[in-house]
Amino acid sequence: MRFPKWGRAAAGRALIALLLVGALVTAGWIFARKPQQPVRPLAAPTEVPGGNAATAAGPSVLQGTAPVQAEAPRDQGASALQTWATGLSGPLDIPERALAGYATAELTLRKEQPGCHLSWVTLAGIGKASSDHGRFGGDSLASDGTVRKALGAVPLQGAAGQPASERRSGPMQLTSQEWQRGQGNIQDVDDASIAAGRVLCASGNLQSGLTWWNAIAKYRNSDLFRQQVLGNAQLYAALSLAPQTAGNPSVRAVRFALDQIGLPYVWGGNGPDAGAAGFDCSGLTKAAYDSAGISLPRTADSQFRTEPRVQGEPAMGDLVFYGSPATFIHHVGLYLGNGLMINAPTQGMAVQIATYHVPGDDYTGAGRPAVQ
């Protein structure tokens, strides 16, 4: 999915995100603070024949994980790095200067802290969740790979009355304390990415799922932020290995769904573009594929019975279903990869990432929408 830009309007999206973060942290329902301890989903209304209420809820377990290994940049000089960034910028929808900055930070941390195993996709996920890769700043992005310029001055963000030391600035939205690990210009994507990498590597080996989770949590104590970083980092990693798939309907659908993380579950909801505050499970999958030019039936059960079945493990963009094939399918999500899906689980929860299949659930298989 060549997805809709990061927000419908940057300021509005930021306000919505701040409100959702407060609500989600208060409720504590996105997932367990310790991701290795699964959260039992609350029983709440979900899709049933005729629009009645049922007590089956969608999966809401998110186990500690890290993005898959991505196509790594090679330390062969500025020209080779720029060529690498130019080739991936379009498929990933990341400005070349930002992508080169994330890669520069990975190469720098390889030398400084080789045991950290920092990947540029983690920094790209943070850059996306923090400032849409510098686009929130409004300045034009530097395209000259030989002259380092600031990547769009991004203003401080923080709640009213928040101490200045806790407010964030620059494309990676660093606090003044975090910036003490950096040098140069906090608005420069190279300098900011290196500082962010050092903050993350202070937590240890980022190849470990639990360590990765803890590092992102220390960087920003927000479940919403952590989910946005994980989802986009996973997408970037997958596309770096297969950039030719970026225009596929399945990828476009996943991009759309990632942009909805944090919106509330609304029974019968088809999303803000249709006048609802959020989505129910099949409203999300249908809207995601609508954005990619493929029309799906409206309910989880009808999607299960009409879309071609997948043999074996699902792939990115596949529909993953829960329930009984013989009677009724009560839930559907959109497979992201790496054992993860994006879904709208149930009342009181938000659109979120979850582990798609855990012991004891009623996962019943996957479907792959046909290109029409």
C-alpha positions in Angstrom: 0.0 0.0 0.0 1.4 3.3 -1.0 -0.3 4.4 2.2 -2.0 7.7 3.1 0.5 10.2 4.5 1.3 9.8 8.2 -1.7 11.8 9.4 -4.8 13.3 7.8 -3.2 16.5 9.1 0.0 16.4 11.1 -1.3 18.6 14.0 -4.6 16.7 14.2 -2.9 13.3 14.1 -0.5 14.4 16.8 -3.4 15.5 19.0 -5.3 12.3 18.4 -2.2 10.3 19.2 -1.7 12.2 22.5 -5.3 11.6 23.6 -5.1 7.9 22.7 -1.9 7.4 24.5 -3.5 8.7 27.7 -6.5 6.6 27.3 -4.6 3.4 26.5 -2.1 3.8 29.3 -5.0 4.4 31.7 -6.9 1.4 30.6 -3.8 -0.8 30.3 -5.5 -2.9 27.6 -3.1 -2.7 24.7 -0.9 -5.4 26.1 1.0 -6.4 29.2 3.7 -4.1 30.4 5.9 -7.2 30.4 5.2 -8.6 26.9 6.2 -12.1 27.8 3.1 -12.2 30.1 0.1 -12.3 27.8 -3.0 -10.2 28.5 -6.3 -12.1 28.5 -8.7 -10.1 26.2 -11.9 -8.7 27.7 -15.2 -10.3 26.7 -17.1 -7.7 24.6 -19.4 -7.5 21.6 -18.0 -8.5 18.3 -19.3 -9.4 14.9 -22.1 -12.0 14.7 -24.7 -12.9 12.1 -27.4 -10.3 11.9 -25.5 -7.8 13.9 -26.2 -9.2 17.4 -23.6 -9.2 20.2 -21.3 -12.1 21.1 -18.8 -12.5 23.8 -15.9 -13.8 21.7 -13.0 -11.3 21.6 -10.2 -11.1 19.1 -6.6 -12.0 20.1 -4.8 -9.3 22.1 -1.6 -11.1 23.1 1.6 -9.4 22.1 4.7 -11.3 22.9 8.1 -9.7 23.1 9.8 -9.6 19.7 12.1 -7.5 17.5 11.9 -6.7 13.8 13.3 -9.3 11.5 16.8 -8.8 10.1 16.8 -6.3 7.3 19.0 -5.6 4.2 22.0 -4.0 5.9 24.0 -1.1 4.4 27.7 -1.7 3.7 30.4 0.4 5.0 31.9 1.3 1.6 31.9 5.1 1.7 29.4 7.9 1.3 28.8 7.2 -2.4 27.8 3.6 -1.8 25.6 4.6 1.1 23.8 7.2 -1.0 23.3 4.6 -3.8 21.8 2.2 -1.2 19.5 4.9 0.2 18.4 6.0 -3.3 17.4 2.4 -4.2 15.3 1.9 -1.1 13.9 5.3 -0.5 10.9 5.0 -2.9 9.8 1.5 -1.9 10.0 2.3 1.8 8.5 5.8 1.5 11.4 7.3 3.5 13.2 10.4 2.3 16.7 9.6 1.1 18.4 11.9 3.6 16.5 10.3 6.5 17.3 6.8 5.2 20.9 7.6 4.8 21.0 9.0 8.3 19.5 5.9 9.9 22.1 3.8 8.0 24.9 6.1 9.0 23.9 5.5 12.6 23.9 1.7 12.2 27.4 1.8 10.7 28.6 4.1 13.5 27.2 1.9 16.3 28.7 -1.2 14.6 32.1 0.2 15.4 31.3 1.8 18.7 29.1 -1.0 20.2 29.3 -4.1 18.0 27.5 -6.2 20.6 24.4 -4.0 20.4 23.3 -5.1 16.9 21.4 -1.9 16.2 19.5 -2.0 12.9 18.6 1.0 10.8 15.0 -0.3 10.7 14.6 0.3 14.4 15.8 3.9 13.9 13.5 4.2 10.9 10.6 3.0 13.0 11.4 5.6 15.6 11.8 8.3 12.9 8.4 7.4 11.5 6.6 7.4 14.9 8.4 10.6 16.1 8.2 12.9 13.1 7.3 11.0 10.0 11.0 11.1 9.1 11.3 14.8 9.6 8.2 15.7 7.5 6.4 17.2 10.5 8.9 20.1 10.5 7.6 21.6 7.2 11.1 22.4 5.8 12.2 21.0 2.5 14.4 17.9 2.8 18.0 18.1 1.8 18.7 15.9 -1.3 22.4 16.8 -1.7 24.2 13.7 -0.4 27.6 15.6 -0.1 26.3 18.5 2.1 24.9 17.6 5.4 21.9 19.8 6.2 19.2 19.7 8.9 16.4 17.4 7.9 13.5 19.8 8.6 13.6 21.6 11.9 11.1 19.7 14.1 9.9 21.7 17.1 9.8 20.6 20.7 6.9 18.3 21.7 5.5 17.9 25.2 2.6 18.5 27.4 1.9 21.9 28.8 3.8 22.4 32.1 6.2 19.5 31.3 9.8 20.3 32.3 11.9 21.5 29.4 14.3 18.7 30.1 11.6 16.1 29.4 10.4 17.7 26.2 11.6 16.3 22.8 13.1 17.9 19.7 14.4 17.1 16.3 13.5 14.4 13.8 14.1 11.6 16.4 12.4 13.6 19.1 15.2 13.4 21.7 15.1 14.9 25.2 18.0 17.1 26.3 19.3 14.3 28.4 19.3 11.9 25.5 21.0 14.5 23.3 23.9 14.5 25.7 24.9 11.2 24.0 25.1 13.1 20.7 27.0 16.0 19.1 26.4 18.4 16.3 22.9 19.5 15.4 19.9 17.8 17.0 17.9 18.7 13.9 20.4 16.9 11.6 19.1 13.4 10.9 22.6 11.9 11.0 23.5 13.4 14.3 20.1 12.7 15.9 20.1 9.1 14.7 23.5 8.4 16.1 22.4 9.8 19.5 19.2 7.8 19.4 21.2 4.7 18.6 23.4 5.2 21.6 20.4 5.6 23.8 19.0 2.3 22.5 22.3 0.5 22.8 22.6 1.4 26.4 19.9 -1.3 27.0 22.1 -4.1 25.5 21.7 -6.6 22.6 18.8 -5.4 20.4 18.6 -8.8 18.7 16.8 -10.1 21.7 13.0 -9.5 21.5 12.7 -8.6 25.2 15.7 -6.3 25.2 14.4 -4.6 22.1 11.1 -4.0 23.8 12.7 -2.6 26.9 15.0 -0.3 24.9 12.0 1.2 23.0 10.1 1.5 26.3 13.0 3.4 27.8 13.2 5.7 24.8 9.5 6.5 25.0 7.3 5.2 27.8 4.2 4.8 25.5 2.6 1.6 24.4 1.2 3.4 21.3 4.7 4.6 20.3 6.2 1.2 20.8 3.6 -0.5 18.6 4.1 2.1 15.9 7.9 1.6 16.0 7.6 -2.2 15.8 5.0 -2.2 13.0 6.8 0.2 10.8 10.2 -1.3 11.5 8.9 -4.8 10.6 7.5 -3.4 7.3 10.7 -1.6 6.4 12.7 -4.8 7.1 10.5 -6.9 4.9 10.5 -4.4 2.1 14.3 -3.9 2.2 14.6 -7.6 1.3 11.9 -7.4 -1.4 11.5 -3.8 -2.6 9.8 -4.8 -5.8 6.7 -5.8 -3.7 6.1 -2.3 -2.4 3.3 -1.6 -4.8 1.5 -4.9 -4.2 -2.1 -4.6 -2.8 -1.1 -6.7 0.2 1.7 -4.2 1.1 -0.5 -1.2 0.5 -3.2 -2.7 2.8 -0.6 -3.3 5.5 0.6 0.3 5.2 -2.9 1.5 5.6 -3.6 -0.7 8.7 -0.3 0.5 10.4 -1.5 4.1 10.1 -4.6 3.2 12.1 -2.8 1.9 15.2 -4.2 3.6 18.2 -7.7 4.3 16.8 -10.5 2.8 19.0 -12.4 -0.4 18.4 -15.9 0.7 17.2 -18.5 -2.1 16.6 -19.6 -1.7 13.0 -17.0 1.0 12.5 -15.5 1.6 9.1 -13.0 4.3 10.2 -12.7 8.1 10.2 -13.1 8.4 6.4 -16.6 6.8 6.8 -17.5 8.9 9.8 -16.6 6.5 12.6 -14.0 7.1 15.3 -12.4 3.7 14.6 -13.0 0.2 13.3 -14.2 -3.2 14.1 -12.1 -6.1 13.0 -13.5 -6.6 9.5 -14.1 -2.9 9.0 -10.3 -2.5 9.4 -9.4 -5.3 6.9 -12.0 -4.1 4.4 -10.8 -0.5 4.6 -7.2 -1.6 4.3 -7.9 -3.5 1.1 -10.2 -0.8 -0.2 -7.2 1.6 0.0 -5.4 -0.9 -2.2 -8.2 -1.1 -4.8 -9.6 -4.5 -3.7 -13.1 -4.9 -2.4 -13.8 -7.4 0.4 -17.1 -8.5 1.9 -17.9 -6.6 5.1 -17.9 -9.2 7.9 -15.2 -11.6 9.1 -17.3 -14.6 8.4 -18.0 -13.6 4.8 -14.4 -12.7 4.2 -13.4 -16.2 5.4 -15.9 -17.8 3.1 -15.1 -15.8 -0.1 -11.3 -15.2 -0.1 -8.9 -17.9 -1.4 -7.5 -20.1 1.4 -3.8 -20.1 2.2 -1.9 -23.3 2.6 0.7 -23.2 5.3 2.0 -20.1 7.0 0.5 -16.7 6.2 2.4 -14.0 4.3 2.3 -10.2 4.6 -1.2 -8.9 4.0 -3.0 -12.2 4.4 -6.3 -12.2 6.3 -6.0 -14.4 9.5 -9.2 -15.8 10.9 -10.5 -17.0 14.2 -13.6 -19.1 15.1 -15.1 -22.2 13.7 -15.2 -22.9 9.9 -18.2 -25.1 10.4 -20.3 -22.5 12.2 -19.0 -19.0 12.5 -15.8 -16.9 12.1 -15.9 -14.1 14.7 -12.6 -12.3 14.1 -10.1 -11.3 11.4 -6.8 -9.6 11.4 -4.2 -8.5 8.8 -0.9 -10.4 8.9 2.2 -8.2 9.2 4.9 -10.8 9.3 7.2 -12.1 12.0 4.3 -13.8 13.7 2.4 -10.5 14.1 -0.9 -9.1 12.9 -2.7 -5.8 13.0 -6.2 -6.0 14.3 -9.1 -4.3 16.0 -9.7 -6.8 18.9 -12.8 -5.8 20.9 -14.5 -3.1 22.8 -12.3 -1.0 25.1 -9.2 -1.7 23.0 -7.5 0.0 20.2 -6.3 -1.0 16.7 -3.1 -2.7 17.6 -0.4 -5.3 16.8 -0.8 -8.7 18.4 0.9 -12.1 18.1 -1.4 -13.8 15.6 -1.3 -17.3 16.9 -0.8 -18.5 20.5 -1.7 -21.7 22.3 -5.3 -22.0 23.2 -6.7 -19.5 20.7 -9.2 -20.4 17.9 -7.1 -19.5 14.9 -8.5 -21.3 12.0 -6.4 -20.3 9.0 -5.6 -17.5 6.5 -7.0 -16.2 3.3 -5.3 -14.2 0.5 -7.5 -11.6 -1.3 -7.3 -12.1 -5.0 -6.0 -9.2 -7.2 -9.0 -8.0 -9.1 
